[in-house]
Amino acid sequence: MKKKTSEINLLIIGSKGFIGSYAVSYFKKLGYNLWLSDIINDYNTKNYYQIDTTNSDFRGLFKIEKYDYCINCSGAASVPLSIEKPFKDYSLNTVNVFKILDAIRVEQPNCKFINLSSAAVYGNPSKLPINEDDNLSPISPYGYHKLYAENICTEYRNNYGIQSCNLRIFSAYGDGLKKQLFWDLYKKSLDAKTINLYGTGNESRDFIHVNDLVGIIELLIKGSDFSYSSINAGNGKELFIKEVVDIFYKHLSSDIAYNFQGQLREGDPSNWVADITRLTELGYRQTIKISQGLESYIKWVKQG
């Protein structure tokens, strides 16, 4: 018999981050029992456990309470920073996953592990849409480190029976995200009326709003038997960068002109769109389209 929502204990690691904070709000509203963890001081939040940034140890966290699911929202999410500081990225995206899984192995081997991975594990795909069984060929340290973390999940699944699933997130966005494409577009608009952008505009991404993303996490909790080791988290819709830039600036201001300069950024793939067959089998349906999501995002940045 499946547990009621009020009977399910969730541990969210990285609860202060972009996706983690949305997950906390989402699952709190639905009545799940939450335990939270991050590196930031917080003496006011109930069931919050601080992790030491210099010597992360998750064993103590798994001695506090018995969890049904551990959701790992922690880690770094920047390709440029992974190139600049690869060891830091490796520590946050790979080593910590190993430490979390080993804590689960020792303290709570029945706790299911949901790891937020990335479509960066695919690199530049040979075909579109990208299926979970396609070749994994990262082109950035970030992508490699996310792949290493997935391999660690496989190691702990095969050797110790720890059930896990990697959500390969494509291009997540939403209010509160102060990095990546849309934040960059906004910041550049503050300094100039004519804006120069990387690439040709013909690059493409599969954008997913963070509200839809945390909904996917719940679908895993409610309906997955964790037989899939990885699931794409996207909308299965290829959106060209020139199209989304046009939508963004039309919402922001009619006075802004922009030019694509043709230079490609190191570590950035050219074209992405997810095969979401596994996701739709769980019952996923997109609720926030790109125009709606960007309109909300622009309202947020203007208020800031």
Buried (B, 14 or more C-beta within 10 A) or exposed (E): EEEEBEEBBBBBBBBBBBBBBBBBEBBEEEEBBBBBBBBEEBEEBEBBBBBEEEEBEBEEBBEEEEBBBBBBBBBBBBBBBBBEBBEEBBBBBBBBBBBBBBBBBEBBEEBBBBBBBBBBBBBEBEEBBBBBEBEBBBBBBBBBBBBBBBBBBEEBBEEEEBBBBBBBBBBBBBBBBEEBBBBBBBEBBEEEEEBEBBBBBEBBBBBBBBBBBBBBBBBBBEEBEBEBBBBBBBBBBBBBBBBBBEBBBBBBEEEBEBEBEEEEEEBBBBBBBBBBEBBEEBEBEBEBBBEEBBBBBBEBBEEE
